[in-house]
Each structure stands twice: as structure tokens, then as C-alpha cells.
Amino acid sequence: VAAAGTNSEDWVQLSPAPPPAARASASLFYDSVRNRTILFGGGSSAAPFVLGDTNSWDGTTWTALSPATSPSARSDAAAAFDAAHGMGVLFGGIDQSDVQLNDTWLWNGTTWTNVVPATSPPVRQGAAMAYDGHQIVLFGGAASGPGDLADTWIWNGTTWSQITPANSPPPRQHAAMAFDPVRNQVVMFAGANDLGESDYSDTWIWDGGALTWTQIATATQPPPRNSHAMAFDTPHGQTIVFGGYSQESEGPAGDTWAWNGTVWTQLNPPHQPSPRGGISMVY
């Protein structure tokens, strides 16, 4: 996607061969140390139905990797790249037996390592996670017992710590987060409130220095949704949201929106991916 307000904004479909198997609710992060995007796992409509493969994207080609150790097959795991420590971080998700997880795995560019921190968030799937300029921040998700969660955790490279900010978003799952390096803040948008069988359309900012959440009131915003894609478009200084599911309408969305730190603007590129949810997207 090019900058909003220009004549060149558009989606371009690529056809790399061979691509990874079709999937939804996969984990994706950009490894800025090794200049590779890493894709792990996800759910599949064909056997084995839950995947545990690791793939690398170099901007042109997908490569299936064979790390010596690897997380168990899962979907709905949270993932982000910890730039402070040069490691990819993967947390939780749900496995082939519908067991929700709370294990932490680190990616060093070659293999995965299962670490056992002194403290960990409880089991969950569908949590939102991003690097916030200081450390990894994780919010919410869903667990079979309490339902939707509203807790905030940070990963400092060694262990998890729960943060209890004075102001916090309501419980939700399948929200999306992206770090905005221009404004040095994490943007979180929407997500599902399954307890109320509805979706949010709210915008929250996480300040990784002050360790606090702030809700931003906006005149316009994308319609309510969950399981959407969100990433910061660095060359154009804006956060992009695409697609997702809505419990208020039938079928997935196929719209593209841009957040400039103040307002949401719907983009209307000549070409767009087909409507879909359970999407993974990074810059």
C-alpha cells in the first residue's frame, strides 16, 4: 500500500512459488536483525488442520525452514519481534487437541528455543502482541475458563511481568496491534467481545515508557471487527488495517484503512485482496 492521498496507493498480488500451505490465524513477525519475515503455524481447512511449520519470506520468495527444535503445532498464538534482544517471541495459542497454551518460544534466526520464565501469563489464544519500542507488550485474548481477558503483560527478554495501568481497554480477543515508531507508541484497534457477542471499533494507544493505555476518541473509524490485519507502513508513516470478521454483519470484510496518529481514513485502492479474516500482516 502506498501513501494515502497519492495516485499510487494500491495492493499488488504476488505469486511466489511455492507458497506456504493455505492457513488462517497464523503467527507472523519481521526479524529486523536478519531481514526476514517469519511465519509459524496456523489453522488449516485440510489435515492436519493445525500447522507447526516455520517459513521465511525475504521479500521475494518463501522458504520452508527446518529448525532443530520448534513449537508444537498451533493456531491463534501471539508473536512479535523483540528488537531490544534480537529475538522473535511466540506465546500461547491453541493446539490440535483444542488445549490452550501459555508457553514462550524464542526465535534466533536458526531455531526455536522453549524458555521457562519465572512468571508467565495464563493460557490463552487470540491475544494481541507487539514490540513497543522498549519491550514486548501483550494484551487480552480468550481462555476457556474466564472468557475474554483484559490483562496487560510485558516481556523483558527474560520473564513476563503483569502491568496494572490505571486505565485499560475492556476484555477482548482477536484485536490487532502495531508499533508506530514515528510517534513511539503501540496502536491497538478493535477485537471481539464474545461475552456480548459483538465487536469493538475503538482505538487505544499503549505508551511503553509510561506503561499506560489511553483511548483515542475519533470522529471516524473502521467498522467493528476482529481477526483483522494491522501493520505500520514505515515509508508513509501510517498504520494500515485490512479485513477481518464482524459479528454484526455477514461475511468477512475487505476494506483498507489508514491511521495517521490522529484520524482514520478509508483508502480506496484500485485493487484489494478478497475479503478475509484471520489474517497475518507485517511491514
Backbone as CSV, one residue per row, in Angstrom:
resi,resn,N_x,N_y,N_z,CA_x,CA_y,CA_z,C_x,C_y,C_z
1,VAL,0.845,-1.187,0.000,0.000,0.000,0.000,0.883,1.240,0.000
2,ALA,0.625,2.162,-0.900,1.372,3.420,-0.944,0.660,4.458,-0.081
3,ALA,1.200,5.656,-0.027,0.694,6.675,0.887,-0.729,7.083,0.558
4,ALA,-1.517,7.317,1.611,-2.852,7.840,1.422,-2.776,9.211,0.760
5,GLY,-3.725,9.493,-0.112,-3.763,10.795,-0.749,-2.919,10.892,-2.003
6,THR,-2.242,9.822,-2.394,-1.489,9.849,-3.642,-2.242,9.054,-4.683
7,ASN,-1.782,9.131,-5.919,-2.415,8.398,-7.001,-1.870,6.980,-7.138
8,SER,-0.880,6.627,-6.282,-0.213,5.345,-6.455,-0.610,4.310,-5.411
9,GLU,-1.544,4.651,-4.500,-1.901,3.702,-3.460,-2.599,2.495,-4.075
10,ASP,-2.118,1.300,-3.699,-2.688,0.098,-4.291,-2.148,-1.132,-3.588
11,TRP,-2.876,-2.235,-3.725,-2.403,-3.558,-3.347,-1.914,-4.263,-4.598
12,VAL,-0.847,-5.015,-4.467,-0.302,-5.793,-5.580,-0.206,-7.248,-5.149
13,GLN,-0.844,-8.144,-5.901,-0.762,-9.560,-5.566,0.511,-10.162,-6.150
14,LEU,1.252,-10.877,-5.289,2.451,-11.574,-5.731,2.145,-13.064,-5.893
15,SER,2.960,-13.746,-6.671,2.752,-15.173,-6.909,4.059,-15.944,-6.737
16,PRO,4.606,-15.933,-5.524,5.855,-16.679,-5.295,5.601,-18.186,-5.373
17,ALA,6.606,-18.914,-5.808,6.462,-20.370,-5.911,7.636,-21.056,-5.217
18,PRO,7.333,-22.043,-4.377,5.985,-22.407,-3.906,5.630,-21.601,-2.653
19,PRO,4.365,-21.253,-2.479,3.972,-20.551,-1.257,3.748,-21.535,-0.111
20,PRO,3.713,-21.065,1.136,3.325,-21.945,2.239,1.890,-22.436,2.043
21,ALA,1.524,-23.496,2.720,0.152,-24.009,2.660,-0.830,-22.942,3.139
22,ALA,-2.032,-22.968,2.587,-3.084,-22.033,2.996,-3.352,-22.184,4.490
23,ARG,-3.629,-21.050,5.157,-3.833,-21.077,6.606,-4.511,-19.807,7.085
24,ALA,-5.028,-19.855,8.304,-5.581,-18.685,8.986,-5.055,-18.669,10.414
25,SER,-5.140,-17.499,11.037,-4.733,-17.348,12.445,-3.307,-17.828,12.680
26,ALA,-2.419,-17.519,11.728,-1.004,-17.862,11.849,-0.268,-16.780,12.628
27,SER,0.979,-17.070,12.994,1.840,-16.106,13.685,2.869,-15.573,12.703
28,LEU,3.041,-14.264,12.684,3.927,-13.622,11.714,4.665,-12.478,12.382
29,PHE,5.976,-12.379,12.153,6.739,-11.234,12.656,7.914,-10.967,11.720
30,TYR,8.376,-9.721,11.721,9.532,-9.343,10.909,10.776,-9.333,11.776
31,ASP,11.757,-10.150,11.408,13.040,-10.230,12.097,13.957,-9.165,11.493
32,SER,14.057,-8.016,12.174,14.808,-6.884,11.632,16.316,-7.092,11.699
33,VAL,16.779,-8.037,12.502,18.209,-8.335,12.575,18.649,-9.104,11.340
34,ARG,17.822,-10.053,10.921,18.186,-10.938,9.804,17.447,-10.594,8.516
35,ASN,16.637,-9.538,8.570,15.914,-9.044,7.395,15.054,-10.130,6.759
36,ARG,14.312,-10.825,7.589,13.411,-11.879,7.135,12.089,-11.797,7.894
37,THR,10.997,-12.105,7.212,9.709,-12.267,7.864,9.517,-13.743,8.174
38,ILE,9.108,-14.056,9.403,8.944,-15.438,9.837,7.456,-15.737,10.048
39,LEU,7.021,-16.829,9.427,5.645,-17.308,9.530,5.644,-18.640,10.264
40,PHE,4.796,-18.754,11.292,4.711,-20.027,12.015,3.269,-20.457,12.193
41,GLY,3.004,-21.723,11.893,1.750,-22.380,12.246,0.507,-21.756,11.658
42,GLY,-0.616,-21.978,12.352,-1.913,-21.512,11.895,-2.882,-22.663,11.726
43,GLY,-4.116,-22.329,11.442,-5.140,-23.337,11.227,-5.339,-23.603,9.755
44,SER,-5.676,-24.837,9.412,-5.858,-25.245,8.022,-7.208,-25.929,7.856
45,SER,-7.796,-25.803,6.677,-9.072,-26.459,6.396,-8.876,-27.909,5.978
46,ALA,-7.625,-28.334,5.823,-7.307,-29.715,5.453,-6.391,-30.324,6.505
47,ALA,-6.377,-31.643,6.594,-5.496,-32.323,7.548,-4.056,-31.877,7.308
48,PRO,-3.299,-31.576,8.381,-3.557,-31.900,9.793,-4.384,-30.859,10.553
49,PHE,-4.944,-29.865,9.874,-5.850,-28.857,10.435,-5.169,-27.818,11.321
50,VAL,-4.138,-28.176,12.046,-3.331,-27.204,12.788,-1.880,-27.422,12.380
51,LEU,-1.202,-26.345,11.994,0.132,-26.441,11.418,1.213,-26.080,12.430
52,GLY,2.423,-26.605,12.196,3.558,-26.314,13.072,4.820,-26.051,12.286
53,ASP,4.664,-25.521,11.071,5.811,-25.280,10.201,6.329,-23.860,10.348
54,THR,7.606,-23.670,10.038,8.258,-22.361,10.073,8.694,-22.008,8.661
55,ASN,8.293,-20.825,8.189,8.627,-20.373,6.847,9.240,-18.981,6.916
56,SER,10.120,-18.691,5.955,10.811,-17.404,5.901,10.501,-16.706,4.580
57,TRP,10.233,-15.395,4.642,9.964,-14.567,3.459,11.049,-13.507,3.352
58,ASP,11.725,-13.429,2.195,12.820,-12.466,2.036,12.422,-11.265,1.188
59,GLY,11.122,-11.101,0.949,10.639,-10.004,0.120,10.331,-10.448,-1.293
60,THR,10.805,-11.637,-1.653,10.580,-12.184,-2.992,10.115,-13.632,-2.952
61,THR,10.710,-14.412,-2.040,10.498,-15.854,-2.035,10.224,-16.374,-0.639
62,TRP,9.318,-17.370,-0.557,9.105,-18.111,0.682,10.053,-19.304,0.724
63,THR,10.623,-19.578,1.894,11.481,-20.736,2.099,11.001,-21.510,3.321
64,ALA,10.729,-22.801,3.149,10.360,-23.648,4.274,11.614,-23.974,5.073
65,LEU,11.586,-23.708,6.375,12.738,-23.926,7.232,12.577,-25.231,8.030
66,SER,13.689,-25.750,8.493,13.688,-26.988,9.280,14.497,-26.781,10.553
67,PRO,13.970,-25.977,11.494,14.717,-25.739,12.736,14.868,-27.015,13.555
68,ALA,15.941,-27.089,14.334,16.222,-28.277,15.142,15.140,-28.506,16.190
69,THR,14.629,-27.447,16.758,13.512,-27.533,17.699,12.443,-26.545,17.264
70,SER,11.203,-26.811,17.653,10.099,-25.999,17.163,8.932,-26.066,18.135
71,PRO,8.114,-25.007,18.206,6.889,-25.099,18.998,5.973,-26.191,18.446
72,SER,5.117,-26.721,19.283,4.115,-27.664,18.808,3.160,-26.951,17.850
73,ALA,2.517,-27.727,16.990,1.555,-27.157,16.051,0.480,-26.397,16.816
74,ARG,0.112,-25.214,16.280,-0.876,-24.374,16.963,-1.375,-23.282,16.043
75,SER,-2.501,-22.713,16.404,-3.010,-21.510,15.753,-3.322,-20.490,16.838
76,ASP,-3.598,-19.263,16.420,-4.009,-18.207,17.354,-2.953,-17.868,18.394
77,ALA,-1.666,-18.148,18.095,-0.594,-17.749,19.006,-0.225,-16.291,18.747
78,ALA,0.243,-15.596,19.778,0.712,-14.214,19.632,2.199,-14.234,19.286
79,ALA,2.628,-13.318,18.426,4.039,-13.270,18.039,4.456,-11.837,17.743
80,ALA,5.719,-11.531,18.032,6.303,-10.223,17.726,7.815,-10.355,17.801
81,PHE,8.522,-9.393,17.232,9.985,-9.409,17.281,10.472,-8.465,18.359
82,ASP,11.279,-8.998,19.266,11.862,-8.231,20.367,13.156,-7.596,19.861
83,ALA,13.058,-6.369,19.383,14.221,-5.699,18.787,15.320,-5.436,19.814
84,ALA,14.961,-5.266,21.072,15.958,-4.992,22.106,16.886,-6.181,22.326
85,HIS,16.399,-7.393,22.069,17.194,-8.597,22.308,17.435,-9.406,21.035
86,GLY,16.919,-8.918,19.897,17.168,-9.584,18.620,16.547,-10.952,18.499
87,MET,15.379,-11.141,19.120,14.715,-12.441,19.130,13.241,-12.319,18.751
88,GLY,12.756,-13.279,17.982,11.327,-13.409,17.792,10.723,-14.050,19.028
89,VAL,9.517,-13.609,19.424,8.835,-14.147,20.600,7.470,-14.676,20.174
90,LEU,7.180,-15.912,20.564,5.879,-16.526,20.291,5.302,-17.011,21.601
91,PHE,4.001,-16.700,21.818,3.375,-17.061,23.092,1.998,-17.672,22.879
92,GLY,1.739,-18.773,23.584,0.406,-19.340,23.703,-0.207,-19.849,22.418
93,GLY,-1.534,-19.730,22.312,-2.287,-20.258,21.192,-3.100,-21.470,21.602
94,ILE,-3.578,-22.217,20.604,-4.381,-23.405,20.854,-3.889,-24.530,19.958
95,ASP,-3.749,-25.736,20.510,-3.135,-26.825,19.756,-4.171,-27.725,19.077
96,GLN,-3.696,-28.843,18.512,-4.552,-29.729,17.739,-5.630,-30.396,18.587
97,SER,-5.420,-30.460,19.889,-6.395,-31.080,20.793,-7.288,-30.041,21.463
98,ASP,-7.275,-28.815,20.929,-8.051,-27.699,21.490,-7.611,-27.352,22.906
99,VAL,-6.347,-27.598,23.216,-5.784,-27.210,24.504,-5.137,-25.839,24.354
100,GLN,-5.531,-24.885,25.184,-4.938,-23.557,25.152,-3.598,-23.575,25.872
101,LEU,-2.661,-22.800,25.364,-1.269,-22.868,25.789,-0.803,-21.563,26.435
102,ASN,0.296,-21.640,27.193,0.933,-20.427,27.713,2.449,-20.581,27.724
103,ASP,2.979,-21.309,26.737,4.425,-21.469,26.635,5.039,-20.322,25.832
104,THR,6.309,-20.035,26.102,7.035,-18.946,25.442,8.188,-19.540,24.639
105,TRP,8.264,-19.154,23.365,9.320,-19.630,22.470,10.065,-18.448,21.876
106,LEU,11.391,-18.595,21.732,12.225,-17.555,21.142,12.831,-18.058,19.839
107,TRP,12.870,-17.178,18.828,13.454,-17.481,17.520,14.738,-16.681,17.358
108,ASN,15.866,-17.365,17.091,17.164,-16.685,16.978,17.667,-16.592,15.544
109,GLY,16.785,-16.892,14.581,17.172,-16.832,13.180,17.503,-18.193,12.613
110,THR,17.714,-19.166,13.499,18.062,-20.527,13.075,17.118,-21.568,13.663
111,THR,16.797,-21.394,14.956,15.966,-22.391,15.620,15.098,-21.738,16.692
112,TRP,14.127,-22.498,17.172,13.263,-22.077,18.265,13.786,-22.652,19.586
113,THR,13.650,-21.883,20.656,14.010,-22.349,21.998,12.842,-22.116,22.941
114,ASN,12.426,-23.165,23.626,11.368,-23.057,24.625,11.983,-22.572,25.935
115,VAL,11.605,-21.386,26.374,12.130,-20.847,27.627,11.073,-21.014,28.720
116,VAL,11.546,-21.092,29.952,10.639,-21.263,31.088,10.845,-20.085,32.037
117,PRO,10.157,-18.963,31.769,10.349,-17.778,32.608,9.777,-17.971,34.007
118,ALA,10.255,-17.166,34.931,9.792,-17.251,36.321,8.293,-16.962,36.425
119,THR,7.811,-16.087,35.567,6.390,-15.719,35.551,5.894,-15.743,34.119
120,SER,4.675,-16.225,33.908,4.074,-16.259,32.573,2.611,-15.863,32.652
121,PRO,2.059,-15.262,31.600,0.617,-15.038,31.546,-0.119,-16.380,31.575
122,PRO,-1.352,-16.411,32.038,-2.151,-17.641,31.974,-2.407,-18.056,30.525
123,VAL,-2.894,-19.279,30.343,-3.180,-19.789,28.998,-4.166,-18.875,28.280
124,ARG,-3.999,-18.815,26.937,-4.902,-18.005,26.129,-4.640,-18.220,24.646
125,GLN,-5.601,-17.809,23.850,-5.459,-17.730,22.405,-6.022,-16.393,21.950
126,GLY,-5.616,-15.954,20.762,-6.158,-14.715,20.214,-5.736,-13.462,20.950
127,ALA,-4.564,-13.488,21.617,-4.049,-12.276,22.266,-3.415,-11.357,21.229
128,ALA,-3.326,-10.072,21.557,-2.635,-9.099,20.701,-1.260,-8.832,21.290
129,MET,-0.232,-8.724,20.428,1.125,-8.543,20.930,1.943,-7.729,19.944
130,ALA,2.833,-6.876,20.471,3.708,-6.055,19.628,4.918,-5.619,20.445
131,TYR,5.991,-5.256,19.760,7.135,-4.596,20.396,6.782,-3.129,20.547
132,ASP,7.009,-2.549,21.729,6.539,-1.184,21.978,7.650,-0.135,21.982
133,GLY,8.833,-0.508,21.472,9.957,0.413,21.483,10.871,0.206,22.673
134,HIS,10.384,-0.539,23.676,11.165,-0.851,24.877,11.196,-2.357,25.139
135,GLN,10.003,-2.977,25.033,9.848,-4.393,25.301,8.608,-4.906,24.562
136,ILE,8.336,-6.192,24.681,7.134,-6.769,24.099,5.954,-6.502,25.028
137,VAL,4.802,-6.099,24.460,3.580,-5.931,25.244,2.523,-6.884,24.698
138,LEU,1.810,-7.541,25.601,0.743,-8.475,25.247,-0.526,-8.042,25.952
139,PHE,-1.658,-8.094,25.205,-2.939,-7.724,25.811,-4.022,-8.735,25.462
140,GLY,-4.794,-9.103,26.492,-6.030,-9.833,26.300,-5.906,-11.203,25.680
141,GLY,-6.931,-11.560,24.899,-7.069,-12.895,24.359,-8.268,-13.575,24.997
142,ALA,-8.383,-14.887,24.800,-9.505,-15.641,25.346,-9.006,-16.914,25.998
143,ALA,-9.641,-17.284,27.108,-9.340,-18.532,27.803,-10.660,-19.231,28.106
144,SER,-10.623,-20.558,28.137,-11.864,-21.321,28.267,-12.578,-21.082,29.591
145,GLY,-11.832,-20.744,30.637,-12.464,-20.511,31.931,-13.043,-19.112,32.062
146,PRO,-12.164,-18.087,32.145,-12.669,-16.723,32.355,-13.259,-16.066,31.116
147,GLY,-13.046,-16.629,29.936,-13.540,-15.992,28.716,-12.576,-14.926,28.233
148,ASP,-13.103,-13.820,27.714,-12.246,-12.751,27.210,-11.443,-12.123,28.341
149,LEU,-10.178,-11.782,28.031,-9.254,-11.265,29.034,-8.938,-9.794,28.774
150,ALA,-8.508,-9.105,29.823,-8.171,-7.688,29.714,-6.887,-7.370,30.459
151,ASP,-5.986,-8.341,30.546,-4.739,-8.127,31.272,-3.621,-7.693,30.324
152,THR,-2.683,-6.937,30.861,-1.535,-6.432,30.114,-0.256,-7.015,30.699
153,TRP,0.593,-7.580,29.826,1.859,-8.191,30.240,2.990,-7.641,29.383
154,ILE,4.183,-7.550,29.976,5.372,-7.173,29.203,6.434,-8.263,29.340
155,TRP,7.200,-8.437,28.259,8.309,-9.393,28.206,9.593,-8.597,28.116
156,ASN,10.505,-8.805,29.066,11.733,-8.004,29.117,12.945,-8.744,28.558
157,GLY,12.696,-9.866,27.892,13.785,-10.661,27.344,14.110,-11.869,28.193
158,THR,13.610,-11.862,29.437,13.884,-12.956,30.372,12.615,-13.514,31.000
159,THR,11.700,-12.619,31.365,10.479,-13.060,32.031,9.320,-12.144,31.679
160,TRP,8.113,-12.598,32.029,6.894,-11.807,31.855,6.531,-11.108,33.164
161,SER,6.001,-9.894,33.061,5.511,-9.163,34.233,4.142,-8.584,33.906
162,GLN,3.196,-8.753,34.820,1.874,-8.172,34.597,1.881,-6.713,35.009
163,ILE,1.291,-5.877,34.157,1.172,-4.445,34.418,-0.284,-4.136,34.753
164,THR,-0.507,-3.281,35.726,-1.873,-2.897,36.087,-2.031,-1.386,35.910
165,PRO,-2.159,-0.920,34.664,-2.309,0.511,34.423,-3.632,1.038,34.975
166,ALA,-3.670,2.325,35.283,-4.885,2.941,35.840,-6.041,2.856,34.856
167,ASN,-5.723,2.919,33.565,-6.746,2.870,32.519,-6.414,1.716,31.596
168,SER,-7.410,0.918,31.217,-7.137,-0.257,30.413,-8.318,-0.555,29.492
169,PRO,-8.073,-1.111,28.298,-9.171,-1.478,27.405,-10.054,-2.561,28.028
170,PRO,-11.311,-2.650,27.598,-12.187,-3.742,28.060,-11.686,-5.095,27.552
171,PRO,-12.167,-6.187,28.140,-11.758,-7.527,27.687,-12.050,-7.738,26.210
172,ARG,-11.132,-8.464,25.530,-11.326,-8.737,24.109,-10.369,-9.809,23.639
173,GLN,-10.694,-10.385,22.510,-9.828,-11.327,21.820,-9.756,-10.941,20.348
174,HIS,-8.719,-11.398,19.675,-8.530,-11.154,18.238,-8.546,-9.669,17.884
175,ALA,-7.980,-8.848,18.777,-7.677,-7.466,18.426,-6.397,-7.459,17.603
176,ALA,-5.998,-6.294,17.098,-4.741,-6.186,16.351,-3.938,-5.015,16.896
177,MET,-2.613,-5.193,16.923,-1.681,-4.183,17.417,-0.594,-3.921,16.387
178,ALA,-0.072,-2.700,16.387,1.104,-2.372,15.582,1.880,-1.270,16.286
179,PHE,3.205,-1.333,16.207,4.044,-0.297,16.799,4.269,0.818,15.790
180,ASP,3.992,2.050,16.212,4.197,3.243,15.398,5.507,3.886,15.855
181,PRO,6.614,3.677,15.120,7.907,4.217,15.553,8.015,5.731,15.381
182,VAL,7.159,6.306,14.555,7.181,7.764,14.365,6.692,8.448,15.636
183,ARG,5.649,7.912,16.246,5.064,8.509,17.448,5.437,7.749,18.714
184,ASN,6.243,6.682,18.533,6.764,5.878,19.636,5.645,5.349,20.523
185,GLN,4.667,4.693,19.884,3.540,4.146,20.626,2.946,2.958,19.872
186,VAL,2.289,2.090,20.615,1.577,0.961,20.024,0.117,1.354,19.829
187,VAL,-0.422,1.037,18.659,-1.831,1.269,18.364,-2.551,-0.077,18.415
188,MET,-3.633,-0.150,19.171,-4.474,-1.344,19.175,-5.868,-0.962,18.706
189,PHE,-6.402,-1.755,17.767,-7.726,-1.451,17.229,-8.640,-2.663,17.295
190,ALA,-9.863,-2.430,17.787,-10.999,-3.349,17.714,-10.746,-4.672,18.429
191,GLY,-11.395,-5.745,17.959,-11.364,-7.039,18.608,-12.769,-7.493,18.964
192,ALA,-12.898,-8.759,19.325,-14.199,-9.350,19.625,-14.478,-9.350,21.118
193,ASN,-15.725,-9.041,21.460,-16.227,-9.180,22.821,-17.243,-10.306,22.788
194,ASP,-16.771,-11.525,22.922,-17.659,-12.673,22.776,-18.678,-12.788,23.899
195,LEU,-18.370,-12.183,25.048,-19.344,-12.230,26.134,-20.603,-11.471,25.742
196,GLY,-20.433,-10.411,24.953,-21.570,-9.646,24.463,-21.907,-9.968,23.029
197,GLU,-21.179,-10.934,22.442,-21.375,-11.352,21.057,-21.361,-10.141,20.121
198,SER,-20.342,-9.320,20.300,-20.212,-8.119,19.475,-18.737,-7.835,19.253
199,ASP,-18.462,-6.846,18.416,-17.091,-6.427,18.149,-16.906,-4.970,18.539
200,TYR,-15.659,-4.615,18.832,-15.302,-3.231,19.129,-14.863,-2.507,17.854
201,SER,-14.876,-1.186,17.929,-14.277,-0.362,16.874,-13.500,0.775,17.525
202,ASP,-12.927,0.496,18.697,-12.221,1.522,19.462,-10.723,1.496,19.182
203,THR,-10.087,2.621,19.422,-8.657,2.790,19.190,-7.975,3.107,20.516
204,TRP,-6.936,2.322,20.840,-6.197,2.501,22.092,-4.717,2.676,21.790
205,ILE,-4.065,3.494,22.593,-2.632,3.739,22.479,-1.935,3.223,23.739
206,TRP,-0.879,2.421,23.523,-0.045,1.948,24.628,1.266,2.706,24.615
207,ASP,1.575,3.361,25.719,2.829,4.079,25.901,3.779,3.149,26.646
208,GLY,4.789,2.634,25.944,5.713,1.676,26.543,6.649,2.281,27.564
209,GLY,6.816,3.605,27.549,7.641,4.264,28.557,6.877,4.488,29.841
210,ALA,5.654,5.009,29.709,4.818,5.290,30.878,4.034,4.066,31.334
211,LEU,4.017,3.008,30.518,3.285,1.776,30.826,1.815,2.057,31.104
212,THR,1.159,2.708,30.137,-0.248,3.048,30.321,-0.996,2.996,28.998
213,TRP,-2.312,2.757,29.081,-3.213,2.753,27.935,-4.022,4.049,27.902
214,THR,-4.292,4.570,26.699,-5.140,5.739,26.535,-6.074,5.490,25.361
215,GLN,-7.368,5.658,25.583,-8.311,5.521,24.472,-8.371,6.830,23.695
216,ILE,-8.350,6.718,22.372,-8.409,7.885,21.497,-9.803,7.988,20.897
217,ALA,-10.458,9.122,21.122,-11.765,9.368,20.515,-11.555,9.883,19.094
218,THR,-12.178,9.225,18.135,-12.006,9.610,16.734,-13.359,9.895,16.099
219,ALA,-13.372,10.875,15.185,-14.620,11.240,14.505,-15.082,10.122,13.579
220,THR,-14.135,9.457,12.945,-14.443,8.321,12.082,-13.512,7.171,12.457
221,GLN,-13.935,5.969,12.177,-13.117,4.793,12.431,-13.648,3.648,11.575
222,PRO,-12.820,2.636,11.362,-13.323,1.467,10.645,-14.494,0.847,11.404
223,PRO,-15.389,0.161,10.696,-16.487,-0.533,11.378,-15.957,-1.592,12.340
224,PRO,-16.769,-2.025,13.305,-16.341,-3.050,14.266,-15.874,-4.319,13.564
225,ARG,-14.845,-4.971,14.173,-14.298,-6.184,13.564,-13.359,-6.903,14.523
226,ASN,-13.017,-8.121,14.148,-11.994,-8.883,14.850,-11.220,-9.707,13.838
227,SER,-10.081,-10.244,14.250,-9.250,-11.096,13.382,-8.822,-10.380,12.107
228,HIS,-8.581,-9.078,12.213,-8.141,-8.259,11.092,-6.615,-8.175,11.067
229,ALA,-6.077,-7.634,9.985,-4.633,-7.446,9.856,-4.285,-5.989,10.131
230,MET,-3.112,-5.781,10.760,-2.686,-4.423,11.113,-1.168,-4.358,11.105
231,ALA,-0.616,-3.365,10.449,0.839,-3.198,10.400,1.162,-1.735,10.144
232,PHE,2.350,-1.315,10.589,2.780,0.062,10.364,3.534,0.153,9.045
233,ASP,3.075,1.035,8.172,3.679,1.279,6.862,4.761,2.347,7.050
234,THR,5.996,1.906,7.268,7.085,2.812,7.643,7.359,3.912,6.629
235,PRO,7.446,3.636,5.323,7.758,4.717,4.383,6.742,5.853,4.385
236,HIS,5.498,5.545,4.737,4.449,6.556,4.659,3.936,6.998,6.024
237,GLY,4.533,6.456,7.094,4.228,6.940,8.433,2.800,6.733,8.871
238,GLN,2.193,5.585,8.491,0.804,5.347,8.847,0.589,3.867,9.170
239,THR,-0.418,3.602,9.973,-0.791,2.234,10.315,-1.920,1.794,9.397
240,ILE,-1.782,0.607,8.830,-2.768,0.076,7.888,-3.563,-1.044,8.541
241,VAL,-4.873,-1.022,8.362,-5.766,-2.097,8.787,-6.468,-2.655,7.562
242,PHE,-6.541,-3.994,7.488,-7.272,-4.625,6.387,-8.129,-5.775,6.894
243,GLY,-9.367,-5.846,6.375,-10.226,-7.007,6.535,-10.630,-7.332,7.950
244,GLY,-10.907,-8.617,8.175,-11.362,-9.103,9.470,-12.796,-9.603,9.404
245,TYR,-13.250,-10.142,10.520,-14.625,-10.619,10.650,-15.436,-9.647,11.492
246,SER,-16.741,-9.664,11.293,-17.627,-8.853,12.117,-18.811,-9.700,12.557
247,GLN,-19.101,-9.658,13.856,-20.256,-10.384,14.367,-21.550,-9.638,14.076
248,GLU,-21.440,-8.389,13.613,-22.627,-7.595,13.318,-23.071,-7.717,11.857
249,SER,-22.205,-8.270,11.011,-22.552,-8.389,9.596,-22.132,-9.757,9.088
250,GLU,-22.705,-10.164,7.981,-22.386,-11.474,7.434,-21.125,-11.409,6.588
251,GLY,-20.253,-12.388,6.780,-19.063,-12.497,5.954,-17.926,-11.601,6.409
252,PRO,-16.720,-11.862,5.906,-15.546,-11.067,6.254,-15.509,-9.728,5.525
253,ALA,-14.671,-8.820,6.018,-14.506,-7.501,5.409,-13.346,-7.527,4.407
254,GLY,-13.347,-6.561,3.501,-12.276,-6.438,2.519,-11.868,-4.995,2.321
255,ASP,-11.983,-4.187,3.387,-11.683,-2.762,3.289,-10.293,-2.448,3.843
256,THR,-9.729,-1.330,3.390,-8.394,-0.876,3.798,-8.508,0.496,4.457
257,TRP,-7.922,0.624,5.647,-7.965,1.877,6.397,-6.552,2.284,6.813
258,ALA,-6.347,3.599,6.962,-5.053,4.126,7.396,-5.247,5.015,8.620
259,TRP,-4.346,4.851,9.609,-4.337,5.671,10.834,-3.066,6.498,10.833
260,ASN,-3.196,7.825,10.912,-2.037,8.712,10.844,-1.621,9.252,12.210
261,GLY,-2.151,8.649,13.265,-1.854,9.112,14.614,-2.930,10.003,15.175
262,THR,-3.848,10.446,14.307,-4.925,11.339,14.739,-6.283,10.895,14.232
263,VAL,-6.345,10.528,12.953,-7.622,10.160,12.338,-7.484,8.890,11.507
264,TRP,-8.608,8.177,11.338,-8.709,7.045,10.431,-9.234,7.529,9.079
265,THR,-8.667,7.027,8.013,-9.116,7.353,6.661,-9.291,6.064,5.871
266,GLN,-10.444,5.887,5.255,-10.618,4.704,4.416,-9.945,4.943,3.071
267,LEU,-9.125,3.989,2.674,-8.458,4.054,1.380,-9.266,3.260,0.354
268,ASN,-9.179,3.673,-0.882,-9.919,3.007,-1.955,-8.980,2.678,-3.101
269,PRO,-8.032,1.763,-2.884,-7.074,1.415,-3.936,-7.769,0.692,-5.094
270,PRO,-7.202,0.759,-6.285,-7.805,0.095,-7.450,-7.954,-1.411,-7.272
271,HIS,-7.021,-2.012,-6.532,-7.059,-3.453,-6.304,-6.985,-3.713,-4.803
272,GLN,-7.695,-4.750,-4.350,-7.625,-5.134,-2.949,-7.691,-6.654,-2.838
273,PRO,-7.087,-7.234,-1.794,-7.285,-8.655,-1.549,-8.771,-8.958,-1.368
274,SER,-9.162,-10.177,-1.634,-10.542,-10.576,-1.396,-10.849,-10.477,0.098
275,PRO,-12.115,-10.254,0.467,-12.467,-10.182,1.888,-12.018,-11.434,2.630
276,ARG,-11.496,-11.240,3.863,-10.983,-12.368,4.636,-10.741,-11.948,6.088
277,GLY,-10.675,-12.948,6.965,-10.317,-12.729,8.356,-9.263,-13.726,8.772
278,GLY,-8.781,-13.608,9.988,-7.706,-14.485,10.441,-6.407,-14.211,9.699
279,ILE,-6.165,-12.942,9.390,-5.059,-12.535,8.530,-3.827,-12.219,9.362
280,SER,-2.650,-12.409,8.760,-1.380,-12.002,9.371,-0.707,-10.996,8.456
281,MET,-0.203,-9.905,9.011,0.409,-8.865,8.176,1.493,-8.143,8.972
282,VAL,2.645,-7.895,8.352,3.712,-7.085,8.949,4.367,-6.238,7.859
283,TYR,5.081,-5.208,8.289,5.960,-4.464,7.373,7.296,-5.160,7.387
